[in-house]
């Protein structure tokens, strides 16, 4: 069973997203694109891209010690978020460093 929740705080307002649609998820290139809509009709599109030369790949041990898995991490990734709220103009939020992206598996 998998449960996902994303929370965005913007302009003093909390948006909770539970329905995700991933169109890109690449742990090798460390790229992720997803879209979600909350129960009030707010829609968000998120793109996060790791900086290829700066991606760290770290081995982790499973909590039950039954094996290992790799986690890819970039703590200074690039991010673009487009927030669309009913009755308001779309807002684009971007950073060219400072977004954190960690990804396991493919």
Buried (B, 14 or more C-beta within 10 A) or exposed (E): EEEEEBEBEBEEEEBEBEEEEEEEEBBEEBBBBBBBBBEEEBBBBBBBBBBEEEBEEEEEEEEEEEEEEEBBBBBBBBBBBBBBBEEEEEEEEEEEEEBEBBBEEE
